[in-house]
Amino acid sequence: MNIAFWSMTSGRSATSCNMIAVSIMSTIAYSVKGTLLQVDQFSRALDDVFCEKRPSNLLMEEYSYYSKKGLDKLVDKSQLSELSTEDLLDNIVPVKDTLMSYVPVSKRTSVGINYREYNSFTKKILQVLNLTPQLNFIDCINGDTPVAKIILKDADVVVVNISQGMNIKDLNIDKDILKKAVFIIGKYNEESEENVAVIRQKYGIDRNNIAVIPYNIHFHDAIHSGKIVSFLSKCMNPRGDSEDITFINNVFLATNMVLRKAGYDEERK
């Protein structure tokens, strides 16, 4: 099952961070097994998110930068033949202390590849993901692009990431997409006049299909230092920082919403 995280705008709704938070929470809280795929090349590389930073005085030999394993190799393979589940399994890296894996990307991926070829690759990798029994979390290219349209049409669940102050035209979404969509307000600030209740009314969103993930400086630091798994695990301790508790409770609620939309509750019965 493919769960696509997408926004009409870039840089405002924390699309990638929301996907990371929900996917890692799903494996921490419910032992969900899955794969993270990052199609948006403007997002922070998953290698940086899941690998702790080395001291600055050491040579930073990034795994995915020097190795073609990962998205690079899958793109190359797709230009020669169809992709298989074995190809995917050969090009994923496990996230330490979780049941999640991810497809590494590098600064080379999509450079020199024209849009038509990348569209073709996207269709092929989605076909492979559809054959896997696990949940696949996809960091989709934001905006109204050909690749985004391919992913959103294929996805079983679309997580639409919105921000406070967003223009209403930014949620002019196809009716077929809306049927399988839930909404997350990223970088949420409860002191804003445009709170979740106002946003629900503004866009006509059912209360069961919208969640918030507040801005949290410790989460931000964990993303940038490669300690996201340990941070989220630590936040599950109810005796932690009050802002962290509020943050983790909202991530938990957002995760439940997404998993419920994906039919995960029914699968566990």
C-alpha positions in Angstrom: 0.0 0.0 0.0 1.4 3.4 -1.0 0.9 6.5 1.1 1.9 9.7 -0.6 2.8 12.9 1.3 2.2 15.9 -0.9 1.6 19.6 -0.9 0.6 22.1 -3.6 3.4 24.5 -2.3 7.0 23.8 -1.3 8.8 24.9 1.8 5.8 25.9 3.9 4.0 22.7 5.0 6.8 20.5 6.2 5.8 17.7 3.9 9.0 15.7 4.2 9.3 16.1 8.0 5.6 15.1 8.4 6.2 11.9 6.4 9.3 11.1 8.5 7.5 11.7 11.8 4.4 9.7 10.8 6.4 6.8 9.3 8.8 6.4 12.3 5.9 6.8 14.8 4.1 4.0 13.0 7.0 1.6 13.5 7.7 2.7 17.1 4.1 2.6 18.2 2.7 -0.2 16.1 5.7 -2.1 14.7 4.7 -1.3 11.2 7.1 -2.4 8.5 7.6 -0.2 5.6 9.8 1.6 3.0 10.4 5.3 2.6 10.9 6.6 -0.9 11.9 10.2 -1.6 10.9 11.4 -5.0 11.2 15.1 -4.2 14.9 15.9 -4.9 14.6 19.2 -3.1 13.9 17.6 0.3 16.6 16.9 2.8 18.2 13.5 1.9 17.0 10.6 4.1 20.6 9.6 4.6 21.1 12.9 6.5 18.0 12.3 8.5 18.7 8.7 9.6 22.5 8.8 9.9 24.1 10.7 12.9 26.5 13.4 11.9 30.2 12.7 12.1 32.6 15.1 13.7 33.4 18.0 11.3 37.1 17.2 11.3 36.5 13.8 9.7 36.0 13.3 6.0 32.2 13.0 5.4 32.0 10.1 3.0 28.3 10.0 2.6 27.2 6.5 1.8 24.7 7.4 -1.0 27.0 10.0 -2.5 29.8 7.6 -3.3 27.7 4.6 -4.0 25.2 4.2 -6.8 23.1 1.9 -4.6 19.7 3.3 -4.1 17.6 5.6 -6.3 20.4 6.2 -8.7 20.8 2.5 -9.4 17.0 2.0 -9.7 16.8 4.9 -12.2 19.6 3.4 -14.3 18.1 0.0 -14.2 14.6 1.3 -15.3 16.1 2.9 -18.4 17.2 -0.6 -19.5 14.4 -2.9 -18.3 11.5 -3.3 -16.0 12.1 -3.2 -12.3 11.5 -6.1 -9.9 10.9 -6.4 -6.2 14.4 -7.9 -5.9 15.8 -4.7 -7.5 14.0 -2.7 -4.8 15.2 -4.9 -1.9 18.8 -4.7 -3.2 18.6 -0.9 -3.0 17.2 -0.2 0.4 18.9 0.6 3.7 17.4 -0.3 7.1 16.6 2.5 9.5 18.4 1.6 12.7 16.2 0.4 15.6 13.1 0.3 13.5 11.3 -1.9 11.0 11.6 0.8 8.3 13.9 1.0 5.4 14.6 3.7 2.9 15.9 4.1 -0.6 19.0 6.3 -0.5 19.3 9.2 -2.9 22.3 11.2 -3.9 23.1 14.6 -5.4 23.3 12.8 -8.8 19.8 11.5 -8.9 17.6 13.1 -11.6 20.5 15.2 -12.8 20.8 14.7 -16.5 17.5 12.8 -16.6 14.8 14.5 -18.6 11.2 14.7 -17.3 9.9 12.1 -19.7 12.5 9.5 -18.5 11.8 10.4 -14.8 8.0 10.0 -15.4 8.7 6.6 -16.9 10.8 5.6 -13.9 8.1 6.8 -11.5 5.5 4.6 -13.1 7.9 1.6 -12.9 8.9 2.0 -9.3 5.2 2.4 -8.3 4.4 -0.9 -10.0 7.1 -2.5 -7.8 5.9 -0.9 -4.6 2.4 -2.0 -5.3 3.6 -5.6 -5.2 5.0 -5.3 -1.7 2.8 -6.3 1.3 4.1 -3.5 3.5 3.3 0.2 3.8 5.3 2.5 1.5 5.7 6.2 2.5 6.4 8.4 -0.5 7.8 11.9 -0.2 6.1 13.2 -3.4 7.3 16.1 -5.5 5.2 19.1 -4.5 3.0 21.1 -6.8 1.0 20.3 -9.9 3.7 18.4 -11.8 3.5 15.3 -14.1 5.4 13.2 -11.6 3.1 14.3 -8.7 0.0 13.5 -10.8 1.3 10.0 -11.5 2.0 9.3 -7.8 -1.2 10.8 -6.5 -3.3 8.9 -8.9 -1.6 5.6 -7.9 -1.5 6.2 -4.2 -3.9 4.4 -1.8 -3.8 7.3 0.6 -2.8 10.9 -0.1 -1.6 13.0 2.9 -2.2 16.6 1.8 0.1 18.8 3.8 -1.1 22.4 4.4 0.0 25.4 6.3 -1.6 28.2 8.2 -2.3 31.1 5.9 -2.3 29.0 2.8 -4.4 30.4 -0.1 -7.6 28.5 -0.7 -6.7 27.9 -4.4 -3.8 25.8 -3.2 -6.3 23.1 -2.2 -8.0 22.9 -5.6 -7.6 19.1 -5.7 -9.1 16.6 -8.0 -12.3 14.9 -6.5 -10.8 11.4 -6.9 -7.8 12.5 -4.9 -9.9 14.0 -2.2 -11.7 10.7 -1.7 -8.5 9.1 -0.4 -7.0 12.2 1.2 -6.3 13.2 4.8 -4.8 16.5 5.9 -1.9 17.5 8.1 -1.2 21.1 9.1 2.6 21.2 9.4 4.6 23.6 11.6 1.3 24.3 13.4 1.1 27.2 15.8 -1.9 27.0 18.1 -1.6 30.8 18.9 -2.4 31.7 15.3 -5.8 33.1 14.5 -6.1 30.5 11.7 -6.3 27.5 14.0 -7.4 24.0 13.0 -11.1 24.8 13.5 -10.9 27.8 11.2 -8.9 25.8 8.6 -11.5 22.9 8.8 -14.3 25.4 8.1 -12.2 27.2 5.4 -11.7 24.1 3.4 -14.6 22.0 4.4 -12.5 19.2 6.0 -14.1 16.6 8.2 -12.6 16.6 11.8 -11.6 12.9 11.4 -9.5 13.7 8.3 -7.3 16.4 9.7 -4.4 16.5 12.2 -1.7 18.9 13.2 2.0 18.6 13.8 3.3 21.6 15.7 6.7 23.2 15.1 9.2 21.8 17.6 12.8 22.9 17.8 14.0 19.6 19.2 12.4 17.7 16.4 14.0 20.2 13.9 17.4 19.6 15.6 16.9 15.8 15.5 16.1 15.9 11.8 19.3 17.9 11.1 21.6 15.8 13.4 20.4 12.4 12.2 18.9 11.5 15.6 15.2 11.4 14.7 14.5 7.8 15.8 16.1 8.3 19.2 14.3 11.6 19.7 10.8 10.2 18.9 11.5 7.2 21.0 12.5 9.4 23.9 9.5 11.6 23.5 7.2 8.6 24.2 8.3 8.9 27.8 5.5 11.0 29.4 7.9 12.6 31.9 9.8 14.6 29.2 9.6 18.3 28.2 6.0 19.6 28.1 6.4 20.9 24.5 7.9 17.6 23.4 4.9 15.8 25.0 2.5 18.0 23.1 4.4 17.4 19.9 4.6 13.7 20.3 0.9 13.4 21.2 0.0 15.3 18.0 2.3 13.1 15.9 0.7 10.0 17.4 -2.8 11.3 16.5 -1.7 12.2 13.0 -0.2 8.7 12.6 -3.4 7.1 13.8 -5.4 9.1 11.3 -3.1 8.1 8.4 -3.0 4.4 9.4 -6.8 4.4 9.8 -7.2 5.8 6.3 -4.9 3.1 5.0 -7.1 0.4 6.7 -4.4 -0.6 9.1 -6.9 -1.0 12.0 -8.9 -3.5 9.9 -5.8 -5.4 8.9 -4.9 -5.9 12.6 -8.4 -7.3 13.5 
